[in-house]
Each structure stands twice: as structure tokens, then as C-alpha cells.
Amino acid sequence: MHIPDLPDMLAAEVRIQPYIHRTPVLTSSFINSLVGAELFFKCENLQKAGAFKARGASNAVFSLNDEQAAKGVATHSSGNHGTCLSYAAGRRGIPCTVVMPRTAPQAKKDAVRGYGGKVVECEASTTSREMVFAEVVTETGAEFVHPYNDPRVIAGQATCSKELIEQVDNLDAVIAPIGGGGMVSGTCLTLSNLMPKVKIYAAEPEQADDAYRSFKAGHIIADDAPNTVADGLKVPLKELTWHFVRSHVSDILTASEDEIIDAMKLIWKRLKIVMEPSSAVPLAAILKNKDVFAGRRVGIIITGGNVDLDKLPWN
């Protein structure tokens, strides 16, 4: 499989520009004083379709030739990638099928359908997801766009950190949530090439800490069905994302369920933005490891805002 590089990211930046937002960066003096660092929140919750994954999905969809595109695209996703792929497919006018766990938030299923995608449900395990998906591809002949283990997707996600370093000078570190590792890989791709002195951190729930354990062990360790409030971070690393994580990430930090929910509340209160639990994991990790970030300028990627407002985790 091709490992995406800087020219791939620069080509993606041009390709997806008509279909995405250049999202804002927010700060909070209150949160800065709490942490003892300067934090810059890159708000991908305000991205098209409500998540950073619009970048990778758009790059993949608009990379297809006409013959490939005619058969449509398909993926498996707990929500945001499926929503974003449906959004991108809709912009190109091609069909999209998304295999989703039955337990995925209703809001995310509705969002896929709202953008014209077709939802096929599976059980809440990686095994079931991949088995049902194989049946879908056999039936439709659609182009598989993996949620993260796809060079086109990673090149698209890499455009987020390029924007961030154009918006904020002299960053010391960038931290993003990690599940499958698509955003973290894109961050590694961009920063290792354009700002190699910037430290890259990943943040993960304690209850879905397979990336953390993989990082410490030096090889991929995959959980089949972890249980965490951060529903976007339940998937394991794959070979392409593992390449970037092991090569460029300084450390992976974890946070408990309560710490994630408290950080989510803090962002809602202080930044006045709607974001999902997965997006709160980096701030939770920073609050837990203040000594690591003390006195530094830190970019935090708020990855998405697609939360079920009827099932907020503090209710």
C-alpha cells in the first residue's frame, strides 16, 4: 500500500478546497490558566458534515476516475466517516453505502441518510463489521474507502494540521484523539515534513487503549469491541496508520471516562461549542498530564461535533 507523502497532501489540499471549510481556531484564557499552557483548539466540529473526516472522504471521492465513481463508494463506520463519505459522494452525485454498528448513535445514522447514503447495520464488533461489509462490496462493486487505513484519506486529513500551523505560529506540540489513527497519521505526515520540531501526541480513552498498548509493545494490539463514551475511538490501528504512529508520535496519553466527560463539559462551557466525547479526550489527557505541556503552545484538534443531544453523557 502506498504511504502518502507531502505531495499527496498538497494535491489533496487543492482537490478538496471547494468542498470543505477552513475551520477556525479558538482559545480560552480560563482553560489556559487551568492547564498552565497556551491551548489552540482547531475546530473541526465546525467542518462540513460536522467532522474532520470530510477532508479525507472528499479527497478519496474526488480522486476516483469516472469509471470507479460510477459504481459508487462504500465503507464501514461508527458514524463520522460514513457521514462524511455520504456528504462527499453527494457532492459528486454518486451512491454511497455505509455499514454501521446497531449501537451507533441514532443521530449519526440519520446524518448518513440525510446526505443520501444507505445504512446497512451490523453487530458492534470489528469482526461483524468487516463480514457484513464484504457482502456489501460483493453486491455493489463499490470502491472501498477505508475510514483511516487509506492513503487518500490520510492525505486529506493531513490538510487539517497544515491549516493549523498557518493559523497559529510557533506551536510546540499538537495533540489529537486516536482510534484508528487517521487524523494522527495525517498530522504526522504534515508536521514531520513542514515543522519537524513540533511534538505530536495522541490521546485515547483508558477503556479503549489498544493504540496506547500497541505503542508501548511496539506492534499492533487490536481490541474487538471496546466500550467507551468516546464512540469514535473504538477501532484499532491498521498497518498504514501504525507506520505513522510508530515513526512520529512522541507519546500516547490516556484518560478515564469521567475525565473525558469533565473535559467535554469544560469545552462546552468555556468555548461555547458543541463537540462529541471523542473530541474531549485530548483536553482530558492534557489536564491529567499538565507537567508534559506546562508553558508550551499546544494545538488541539477538536475532531467532530456529531453528538446525540438526547443522550449527552452527563445526563
Secondary structure as UniProt FT lines:
FT   HELIX           6..16
FT   HELIX           17..19
FT   STRAND          25..26
FT   HELIX           29..35
FT   STRAND          38..43
FT   HELIX           44..46
FT   HELIX           48..50
FT   HELIX           53..63
FT   HELIX           66..70
FT   STRAND          73..76
FT   HELIX           80..92
FT   STRAND          96..101
FT   TURN            102..103
FT   HELIX           106..114
FT   TURN            115..116
FT   STRAND          118..122
FT   HELIX           126..140
FT   STRAND          143..144
FT   HELIX           151..167
FT   STRAND          173..177
FT   HELIX           182..194
FT   TURN            196..197
FT   STRAND          199..205
FT   HELIX           206..208
FT   HELIX           210..217
FT   HELIX           231..233
FT   HELIX           239..248
FT   STRAND          251..255
FT   HELIX           257..271
FT   HELIX           277..288
FT   HELIX           290..293
FT   TURN            294..295
FT   STRAND          297..302
FT   TURN            309..310
FT   TURN            313..314
//
